[in-house]
């Protein structure tokens, strides 16, 4: 079997199954908190358990559809209002949180799909507007997901 090289350039950002943007330079980490058990009179660990799973997601830059209702405005409106059907432009007095999915794919140099990771239930901790002189707008996003699913070769 020949070795393959994989390319992972972008990932889709979706809300309610609706594509709203593309992320680049994405880092996905699956994390747990661990509890170790040590026995009396022993320095050797006797057991380990995990709890509190989360999936931190960092997106170095994101591009969105320029139409307010389907792109960046949708993401901001959805985040401000926690409703995937509302694109209002100001913060709604609610404690509900808008959730997104991130879908990333690793593609081999021969075009075959090698790995697909989907992070669901992602909330963005902030959605900054950065106004940098003489540069294109770049949207850096970070948040946490509730679940990660990894698939091997798929079509």
C-alpha positions in Angstrom: 0.0 0.0 0.0 1.4 3.4 -1.0 1.7 6.1 1.6 -0.4 9.1 1.0 0.0 12.8 2.0 -3.1 14.6 3.3 -4.2 18.2 2.8 -6.5 20.0 5.2 -7.0 23.5 4.0 -10.5 24.6 5.1 -13.5 23.5 7.1 -17.2 24.4 6.7 -19.1 26.4 9.3 -22.8 25.5 9.4 -25.8 26.5 11.5 -28.8 24.3 11.5 -27.4 22.4 8.5 -27.1 25.6 6.6 -23.5 26.5 5.4 -22.6 30.0 6.6 -18.9 30.2 6.1 -15.4 28.6 5.7 -12.7 28.5 8.3 -9.0 28.4 7.6 -6.1 27.4 9.9 -8.4 25.5 12.3 -7.3 23.7 15.4 -9.7 21.1 17.0 -8.8 19.5 20.3 -10.8 16.9 22.2 -10.3 17.4 25.9 -11.3 15.7 29.1 -10.6 16.3 32.8 -8.9 13.3 34.3 -9.0 11.9 37.8 -6.2 9.6 38.9 -6.4 7.1 41.8 -3.4 6.1 43.8 -3.5 3.3 46.4 -2.3 3.7 50.0 1.4 3.1 50.4 2.0 3.0 46.6 3.5 5.5 44.2 2.0 3.6 41.2 -1.3 4.8 39.7 -4.1 2.3 40.3 -6.7 3.7 38.0 -7.8 6.7 36.0 -11.2 8.0 34.9 -12.3 10.9 32.8 -15.2 13.4 32.9 -16.2 16.8 31.5 -15.6 16.4 27.8 -15.3 19.4 25.6 -14.0 20.2 22.1 -12.2 23.5 21.9 -12.1 25.0 18.3 -9.8 27.8 17.2 -10.3 29.3 13.7 -7.5 31.7 12.6 -9.5 33.2 9.9 -13.0 32.8 8.5 -14.7 33.9 5.3 -18.5 34.3 5.0 -21.1 34.9 2.3 -21.3 38.7 1.8 -25.1 38.6 2.0 -26.3 39.6 5.5 -29.0 37.0 5.7 -26.7 34.1 4.8 -23.2 34.9 5.8 -21.3 37.0 8.3 -24.5 38.9 9.3 -26.3 35.6 9.8 -23.5 34.4 12.1 -23.5 37.6 14.1 -27.3 37.9 14.2 -27.6 34.2 15.2 -25.0 34.7 17.9 -26.6 37.9 19.2 -30.1 36.4 19.2 -29.5 32.6 19.6 -31.9 31.9 16.8 -30.9 30.4 13.5 -33.9 32.2 11.9 -33.2 35.7 13.2 -30.6 38.1 11.8 -31.4 41.0 14.0 -28.5 43.5 14.6 -28.5 44.0 18.3 -28.1 41.8 21.4 -31.3 40.1 22.6 -31.9 39.8 26.3 -31.6 36.0 26.5 -29.3 33.5 28.0 -29.8 31.0 25.0 -26.6 30.3 23.0 -26.4 29.9 19.2 -24.7 26.6 18.2 -22.7 25.8 15.1 -21.1 22.8 13.5 -17.6 22.7 12.1 -16.9 20.1 9.4 -13.3 19.5 8.3 -11.9 17.1 5.8 -8.4 15.7 5.1 -8.0 15.0 1.4 -5.1 12.8 0.0 -2.9 14.1 -2.7 -4.6 11.6 -5.1 -8.0 13.2 -4.4 -9.4 10.5 -2.1 -11.0 11.5 1.2 -9.1 10.2 4.2 -10.5 11.7 7.3 -13.5 13.8 8.2 -14.1 15.4 11.6 -17.3 17.0 12.6 -17.6 19.1 15.8 -21.2 19.7 16.8 -22.7 22.1 19.3 -20.0 24.8 18.9 -20.6 28.1 20.6 -18.3 31.0 19.8 -17.0 32.8 22.8 -16.5 36.0 20.8 -17.0 37.3 17.3 -14.6 40.2 17.0 -14.6 42.8 14.3 -11.0 43.8 13.7 -10.3 46.9 11.7 -6.6 46.6 10.7 -5.1 49.3 8.5 -4.3 48.2 4.9 -5.4 44.6 5.5 -8.3 42.5 4.5 -10.8 41.9 7.3 -9.9 38.7 9.2 -12.4 37.0 11.6 -10.7 35.0 14.3 -13.1 32.7 16.1 -12.8 30.5 19.2 -15.3 28.4 21.1 -16.2 25.0 22.4 -18.1 22.1 20.9 -20.0 19.4 22.7 -19.1 16.4 20.5 -16.6 15.3 17.9 -17.1 12.6 15.3 -14.3 11.2 13.3 -14.8 9.1 10.1 -12.2 7.3 8.1 -12.2 7.0 4.3 -15.6 8.2 2.9 -16.9 9.2 -0.5 
